[in-house]
């Protein structure tokens, strides 16, 4: 369970191979980082197949999620934060990933040499960077989509998450005005704004409608959308209070804890994620749970890296995507239309992933795709080599 303590015992983990898996061809480790429980023994492959059509991939069960919840983090029936941060922590997860790779080598499920490729989006993109830092010699290529980097953000004096004022100054001004006339819905409104923003253009249109109504003291749009379970703060807070969510909260605290500790009270609607996360993570913050060292040395990785950012991503700025690409010796940055979920131009997105994983950055087909994204945003820059 604890790779730093052999006496801690072992647990039975699992991984799942994609339909039509071919051990003779390129294999992608499709990573998830524990903030969403989407990998289980009876996993539905449809979402993953849409992301990586025609490519063999591996899904790995996450420690702390069913069926691998550890009773050891509840010594007296209550969550022990220090144990949870250790046993559910991402560096343990990195070693889980490496043990899966080793097991696949033993089972001859990987090409000769045992090298893999990595795909990580959002928080899993940070996990992918952690794996590259620790075991990068086993990775040929890595695709990091709509993701961030806590260490690089600190170097630039940025917050880990994107400031709403950078994304939409007009809406940010309206939210500042609303904050001055607060009506007691601070956390619930912040949660709704964040979740809507993650949905892309349609969600952003709804978001702007709600904040205009709030400014004019019209509660109906907010009340209507609060009926949607995915936008309801009170329901989400209750679910995140269950033991099944503890591993997710550990990862949230790993990524957000440093920012929240340095100024939780000063964050307003400009960082809606921080508003509600501070409430979810209040036990971690009050007890000053230890944070892992996420300072990474990206210069040592010799494989290829493709970093994809969404122009309208409310979670991670394209600026941090560029910084990540600049930190790797052989990398390229791609700015595309769409938000955090890259909800636009699905065929183009799939073509880029397939070309990169099968042929690499230098291939003509890959370069052609990267040089001509649909409706290229003004901010599109050249590759980082």
C-alpha positions in Angstrom: 0.0 0.0 0.0 2.8 2.4 0.9 5.8 2.1 -1.5 8.0 3.7 1.1 7.1 1.2 3.8 7.2 -2.5 2.8 5.6 -3.5 6.2 2.4 -1.6 5.3 1.1 -4.6 3.4 -0.3 -5.0 -0.1 -3.5 -4.5 -1.9 -5.0 -6.0 -5.1 -5.2 -3.4 -7.8 -6.6 -3.8 -11.3 -6.2 -2.4 -14.8 -8.4 -2.8 -17.9 -7.3 -3.2 -21.6 -9.3 -1.4 -24.3 -11.5 -3.4 -26.7 -9.4 -4.9 -29.5 -6.2 -4.3 -27.6 -3.1 -5.0 -29.7 0.1 -5.6 -27.6 2.2 -5.4 -30.7 1.4 -1.8 -31.5 1.6 1.5 -29.6 -0.1 1.4 -26.2 -1.4 4.5 -24.4 -1.9 4.7 -20.6 -5.1 6.7 -20.4 -4.8 8.3 -16.9 -7.4 9.5 -14.5 -6.4 11.3 -11.3 -9.1 10.5 -8.8 -11.2 13.5 -8.9 -13.8 11.6 -11.0 -14.6 7.9 -10.4 -14.9 6.7 -14.0 -12.7 3.6 -14.0 -14.0 0.4 -12.5 -14.0 -3.4 -13.2 -17.1 -3.0 -15.3 -16.1 0.2 -17.1 -18.1 1.6 -20.0 -15.5 2.1 -22.8 -17.6 4.4 -24.9 -16.1 7.7 -23.5 -12.6 6.4 -23.8 -13.0 5.0 -27.3 -14.2 8.4 -28.5 -11.1 10.0 -27.2 -8.6 7.5 -28.7 -10.2 5.8 -31.7 -8.1 3.0 -33.2 -5.5 3.2 -30.5 -4.8 0.5 -27.8 -5.1 1.9 -24.4 -5.0 0.9 -20.7 -7.2 2.1 -17.9 -6.0 1.8 -14.3 -8.2 1.5 -11.2 -7.6 4.3 -8.7 -6.6 3.6 -5.1 -9.2 5.1 -2.8 -12.1 4.4 -5.2 -14.2 1.3 -5.1 -13.2 -1.5 -5.0 -9.9 -0.3 -3.5 -10.9 1.9 -0.6 -8.4 1.5 2.3 -9.8 1.0 5.8 -6.3 1.9 7.0 -7.2 5.6 6.5 -10.0 5.3 9.1 -8.2 3.9 12.2 -10.9 4.9 14.6 -13.8 5.1 12.2 -12.8 8.7 11.2 -10.6 9.9 8.4 -7.0 10.3 9.4 -5.8 13.1 7.1 -2.1 12.3 7.4 -2.7 8.7 6.4 -5.1 9.6 3.7 -2.6 12.1 2.2 0.0 9.4 2.2 -1.9 6.3 1.1 -4.2 8.1 -1.4 -1.5 10.5 -2.5 -0.6 11.0 -6.1 3.0 9.8 -5.7 1.7 6.4 -4.5 -0.5 6.6 -7.6 2.5 7.2 -9.8 4.1 4.0 -8.5 0.8 2.1 -9.0 1.0 3.1 -12.7 4.6 1.9 -12.9 3.7 -1.4 -11.4 1.0 -1.8 -14.0 3.6 -1.2 -16.7 5.9 -3.7 -15.2 3.1 -6.3 -14.9 2.3 -5.7 -18.6 5.9 -6.2 -19.6 5.9 -9.6 -17.7 2.7 -10.6 -19.4 4.0 -9.5 -22.8 1.3 -7.0 -23.2 3.6 -4.2 -24.3 5.9 -3.9 -27.4 9.5 -4.8 -27.0 11.3 -2.6 -24.6 8.2 -1.9 -22.5 7.8 1.7 -23.5 4.4 3.3 -23.3 2.7 6.6 -24.2 0.7 8.7 -21.7 -2.6 10.7 -22.1 -3.7 12.9 -19.2 -6.3 15.7 -19.2 -7.1 18.2 -16.5 -5.8 17.0 -13.1 -4.7 13.8 -14.8 -2.4 15.9 -16.9 -0.6 16.9 -13.7 -0.4 13.2 -12.8 1.0 12.4 -16.2 3.7 15.1 -15.6 4.5 13.4 -12.2 4.9 10.0 -13.9 7.2 11.6 -16.5 9.3 13.1 -13.7 9.7 9.7 -11.9 9.6 7.2 -14.8 10.0 9.2 -18.0 12.5 6.8 -19.5 9.7 4.3 -20.1 7.6 6.9 -22.1 7.9 7.7 -25.7 5.2 10.4 -26.0 2.8 12.2 -23.7 -0.3 14.2 -24.5 -1.3 16.7 -21.9 -4.7 18.3 -22.4 -6.4 21.3 -20.7 -4.1 20.9 -17.7 -2.0 22.9 -15.3 1.3 22.7 -13.3 1.3 23.8 -9.6 5.1 24.4 -9.6 5.2 26.4 -12.8 2.3 28.5 -11.7 4.1 29.4 -8.4 7.2 30.3 -10.4 5.1 32.8 -12.4 3.2 34.0 -9.3 0.0 32.7 -10.8 -2.7 30.7 -9.1 -3.0 27.1 -10.1 -6.5 27.7 -11.5 -7.3 30.4 -14.1 -8.6 33.8 -12.9 -12.0 34.6 -14.2 -11.0 38.2 -14.9 -8.4 37.0 -17.4 -11.0 34.9 -19.1 -13.9 37.3 -19.2 -13.2 40.8 -17.8 -16.8 42.0 -18.3 -18.4 39.1 -16.5 -15.7 39.4 -13.8 -16.7 43.1 -13.2 -20.3 42.1 -12.9 -19.4 39.4 -10.4 -17.5 41.9 -8.4 -20.6 44.1 -8.3 -22.7 41.2 -7.1 -20.2 40.4 -4.4 -20.6 43.9 -3.0 -24.3 43.2 -2.6 -24.0 39.6 -1.4 -27.3 37.9 -0.7 -26.1 34.7 1.1 -25.5 32.5 -1.9 -21.8 33.0 -2.2 -20.7 29.3 -2.3 -23.7 28.0 -4.2 -23.3 30.7 -6.9 -19.6 30.1 -7.1 -20.1 26.4 -7.6 -22.7 26.9 -10.3 -20.5 29.4 -12.1 -17.6 27.0 -12.1 -19.6 24.0 -13.3 -21.3 26.0 -16.0 -17.9 27.4 -17.2 -16.6 23.9 -17.6 -19.3 23.1 -20.1 -17.9 25.4 -22.8 -19.7 28.0 -24.8 -23.3 26.9 -24.0 -22.5 26.9 -20.3 -20.8 30.3 -20.5 -23.9 31.7 -22.2 -26.0 30.4 -19.3 -23.5 31.7 -16.8 -23.6 35.2 -18.2 -27.4 35.1 -18.2 -27.4 34.2 -14.5 -25.0 36.9 -13.4 -26.9 39.6 -15.3 -30.1 38.5 -13.5 -28.3 38.4 -10.2 -27.1 42.0 -10.7 -30.7 43.1 -11.4 -31.9 41.2 -8.3 -33.8 38.6 -10.4 -33.4 35.3 -8.6 -35.4 33.1 -11.1 -32.6 32.1 -13.5 -30.4 31.0 -10.6 -33.2 29.2 -8.9 -34.1 27.3 -12.1 -30.6 26.1 -12.8 -30.1 25.2 -9.2 -32.6 22.4 -9.8 -30.1 20.7 -12.0 -28.2 18.1 -9.8 -24.9 18.8 -11.5 -25.2 22.5 -10.6 -26.6 22.2 -7.1 -24.0 23.1 -4.5 -25.9 21.6 -1.5 -26.3 18.2 -3.2 -22.6 18.2 -4.3 -21.4 19.2 -0.8 -23.4 16.3 0.7 -21.9 13.8 -1.8 -18.4 15.2 -1.3 -18.8 14.6 2.4 -19.1 10.9 2.0 -16.1 8.5 2.6 -16.3 7.5 -1.1 -15.1 11.1 -2.0 -12.1 11.1 0.3 -9.6 10.2 -2.4 -11.0 12.9 -4.6 -10.6 15.4 -1.9 -7.0 14.3 -1.3 -6.2 15.1 -4.9 -8.1 18.4 -4.8 -6.1 19.4 -1.7 -2.8 18.3 -3.4 -3.5 20.7 -6.3 -5.3 23.6 -4.6 -4.0 23.4 -1.0 -1.0 25.7 -1.5 -3.1 28.5 -3.0 -5.9 28.0 -0.4 -3.5 28.1 2.5 -2.0 31.3 1.3 -5.2 33.3 1.0 -8.4 31.3 1.1 -10.3 34.3 2.5 -9.2 36.7 -0.2 -10.5 34.7 -3.1 -13.8 35.9 -4.6 -15.8 35.1 -7.7 -12.6 35.7 -9.7 -11.7 32.2 -8.6 -15.0 30.4 -8.1 -13.3 27.0 -7.8 -11.4 28.2 -4.8 -14.6 29.6 -3.2 -16.3 26.3 -2.8 -13.2 24.1 -2.6 -12.1 25.9 0.6 -15.4 24.7 2.2 -15.0 21.2 0.9 -11.4 21.0 2.1 -11.8 22.9 5.4 -10.6 20.0 7.5 -7.5 19.7 5.4 -6.8 23.4 5.7 -7.6 23.7 9.5 -5.3 20.7 10.3 -2.6 21.9 7.9 -2.4 18.5 6.3 1.0 18.0 4.7 1.2 18.8 1.0 3.3 16.7 -1.4 6.3 18.1 -3.2 5.1 18.7 -6.8 8.3 20.4 -8.0 9.2 18.6 -11.2 12.2 18.5 -13.4 10.8 18.4 -16.9 14.1 19.0 -18.7 15.1 15.4 -18.2 12.3 13.9 -20.3 13.6 13.1 -23.7 10.3 11.9 -25.3 7.8 14.0 -27.2 5.1 16.1 -25.5 2.0 17.7 -27.0 0.2 20.2 -24.8 -3.3 21.2 -25.8 -5.1 24.2 -24.2 -8.7 25.4 -24.8 -9.0 29.1 -25.6 -12.2 29.3 -23.4 -11.0 27.0 -20.6 -12.2 28.5 -17.3 -10.0 26.1 -15.3 -6.6 26.4 -16.8 -5.2 29.3 -18.8 -3.5 28.8 -22.1 -0.6 30.6 -20.5 0.1 27.7 -18.2 -0.2 25.3 -21.2 2.5 27.3 -23.0 4.7 27.2 -19.9 4.4 23.5 -19.6 5.3 23.0 -23.3 8.3 25.3 -22.9 9.6 23.3 -20.0 10.0 20.1 -22.0 12.9 19.7 -24.5 10.8 18.3 -27.3 7.3 19.7 -27.1 4.6 21.5 -29.0 1.8 23.7 -27.8 -1.6 23.7 -29.5 -4.3 26.2 -28.8 -7.8 25.2 -29.9 -11.3 26.4 -29.8 -13.4 25.4 -26.9 -13.4 25.1 -23.1 -12.1 22.8 -20.5 -13.8 19.7 -22.0 -12.6 20.5 -25.5 -16.2 20.3 -26.6 -15.7 21.6 -30.2 -14.2 20.0 -33.3 -14.3 16.5 -32.0 -13.1 15.0 -35.3 -10.1 17.3 -35.4 -9.3 16.5 -31.8 -9.4 12.7 -32.4 -7.3 13.1 -35.5 -4.6 15.0 -33.6 -4.5 12.4 -30.9 -4.3 9.5 -33.3 -1.6 11.1 -35.4 0.5 12.1 -32.5 0.3 8.7 -30.7 0.8 6.6 -33.9 3.4 8.8 -35.7 4.8 11.5 -33.4 5.3 15.3 -33.7 7.7 15.1 -36.7 5.3 13.1 -39.0 3.9 15.1 -41.9 0.3 14.3 -41.0 0.7 15.3 -37.4 2.5 18.6 -38.4 -0.2 19.4 -40.9 -3.0 19.0 -38.3 -1.1 21.0 -35.7 -0.5 23.8 -38.1 -4.1 24.2 -39.2 -6.6 23.9 -36.3 -10.2 24.8 -37.2 -10.8 28.6 -36.9 -7.4 29.1 -35.4 -7.6 31.5 -32.4 -5.7 34.8 -32.6 -3.5 33.6 -29.7 -2.3 30.5 -31.6 1.4 30.3 -31.5 4.1 28.2 -33.1 5.5 25.0 -31.7 7.9 24.9 -28.8 10.8 22.8 -29.9 
